[in-house]
Amino acid sequence: MNCTVVRFLYDQFHKLNDEFSRCIGDRGEFRGIFERFRRRHQAISRSVQEADRFLMITNLALFCGEIANIVLIVYTAIFHQNYIMSFGAQAAVVYLTWLGVNVLALSLAAALAAIINHIVSNT
């Protein structure tokens, strides 16, 4: 769900930025209705604030959960190697896969936040 919301907001800001850029002439003069762009920007910015409000809890849970999982996996892999290896190489592969998935999810959440921050700061 977070990806969908971020992608929607990113597309809205990107469209607004493209349309605004097309209204600026070669010598920097503005051809268009500036008030329309201001209102659209405000509406999209309000949407970002609303999305931030309802995604804040899920993002917090995601970050805390993923960090806790990563710490747990690394701790288990370091201090309980013999137990893991008693199940064979397949257990080690499962732990590495689990670690990779958690790191990927954490990176994705951080990247989505960075994308929105970047597009908002550039418009």
C-alpha positions as CSV (number, residue, x, y, z in Angstrom):
1,M,0.0,0.0,0.0
2,N,2.8,2.4,0.8
3,C,4.3,1.9,-2.6
4,T,1.0,2.7,-4.3
5,V,0.5,5.9,-2.3
6,V,4.1,7.1,-2.9
7,R,3.9,6.3,-6.6
8,F,0.6,8.2,-6.9
9,L,2.0,11.3,-5.1
10,Y,5.2,11.1,-7.1
11,D,3.3,11.0,-10.4
12,Q,1.2,13.9,-9.3
13,F,4.2,16.1,-8.4
14,H,6.0,15.0,-11.5
15,K,3.1,15.9,-13.8
16,L,2.7,19.3,-12.1
17,N,6.4,20.0,-12.5
18,D,6.4,19.1,-16.2
19,E,3.4,21.2,-16.9
20,F,4.9,24.1,-15.0
21,S,8.2,23.7,-16.9
22,R,6.3,23.9,-20.2
23,C,4.7,27.2,-19.2
24,I,8.1,28.8,-18.8
25,G,9.5,30.4,-22.0
26,D,13.0,30.5,-23.3
27,R,13.8,33.8,-21.6
28,G,12.2,32.8,-18.3
29,E,8.8,34.5,-18.8
30,F,5.8,32.6,-17.4
31,R,2.9,31.8,-19.8
32,G,0.0,30.4,-18.0
33,I,-2.3,30.8,-15.0
34,F,0.0,30.8,-12.0
35,E,-2.9,30.6,-9.5
36,R,-4.0,27.2,-11.0
37,F,-0.5,25.8,-10.4
38,R,-0.4,27.2,-6.9
39,R,-3.7,25.6,-6.1
40,R,-2.7,22.2,-7.6
41,H,0.5,22.3,-5.6
42,Q,-1.3,23.1,-2.4
43,A,-3.8,20.2,-3.1
44,I,-1.0,17.7,-3.7
45,S,0.9,19.0,-0.6
46,R,-2.2,18.5,1.5
47,S,-2.5,15.0,0.1
48,V,1.1,14.3,1.2
49,Q,0.3,15.5,4.7
50,E,-2.8,13.2,4.8
51,A,-0.8,10.3,3.5
52,D,1.9,11.0,6.1
53,R,-0.7,11.0,8.8
54,F,-2.1,7.6,8.0
55,L,1.2,6.0,6.8
56,M,3.1,7.2,9.8
57,I,2.0,4.3,12.0
58,T,2.7,1.6,9.4
59,N,6.1,3.1,8.6
60,L,7.0,3.2,12.3
61,A,5.9,-0.4,12.7
62,L,7.8,-1.4,9.6
63,F,11.0,0.2,10.6
64,C,10.9,-1.1,14.2
65,G,9.9,-4.5,13.1
66,E,12.5,-4.8,10.4
67,I,15.3,-3.5,12.6
68,A,14.2,-5.9,15.4
69,N,14.2,-8.8,12.9
70,I,17.6,-7.9,11.6
71,V,19.1,-7.7,15.1
72,L,17.5,-11.0,16.0
73,I,18.8,-12.8,12.9
74,V,22.3,-11.4,13.2
75,Y,22.4,-12.2,17.0
76,T,21.2,-15.8,16.3
77,A,23.6,-16.3,13.5
78,I,26.6,-15.1,15.6
79,F,25.8,-16.6,19.0
80,H,23.9,-19.8,18.0
81,Q,25.9,-21.0,15.0
82,N,26.1,-24.6,16.2
83,Y,22.3,-24.8,16.7
84,I,21.7,-23.4,13.2
85,M,24.3,-25.7,11.6
86,S,22.8,-28.7,13.4
87,F,19.9,-28.4,10.9
88,G,22.2,-28.4,8.0
89,A,23.1,-25.9,5.2
90,Q,19.5,-25.4,4.4
91,A,18.9,-23.6,7.8
92,A,21.8,-21.2,7.0
93,V,20.3,-20.5,3.6
94,V,16.9,-19.8,5.3
95,Y,18.6,-17.4,7.7
96,L,20.4,-15.6,5.0
97,T,17.3,-15.3,2.9
98,W,15.3,-14.0,5.9
99,L,18.1,-11.4,6.5
100,G,18.1,-10.4,2.9
101,V,14.3,-9.9,2.8
102,N,14.3,-7.8,6.0
103,V,17.2,-5.6,4.7
104,L,15.3,-5.2,1.4
105,A,12.1,-4.3,3.1
106,L,13.9,-1.7,5.3
107,S,15.7,-0.3,2.2
108,L,12.4,-0.1,0.3
109,A,10.7,1.9,3.1
110,A,13.6,4.3,3.3
111,A,13.8,4.7,-0.4
112,L,10.1,5.5,-0.6
113,A,10.4,8.2,2.0
114,A,13.5,9.6,0.2
115,I,11.6,9.7,-3.1
116,I,8.7,11.7,-1.7
117,N,11.1,14.0,0.2
118,H,13.1,14.6,-3.0
119,I,10.1,15.3,-5.3
120,V,8.4,17.6,-2.7
121,S,11.6,19.6,-2.1
122,N,12.1,20.1,-5.9
123,T,8.6,21.5,-6.6
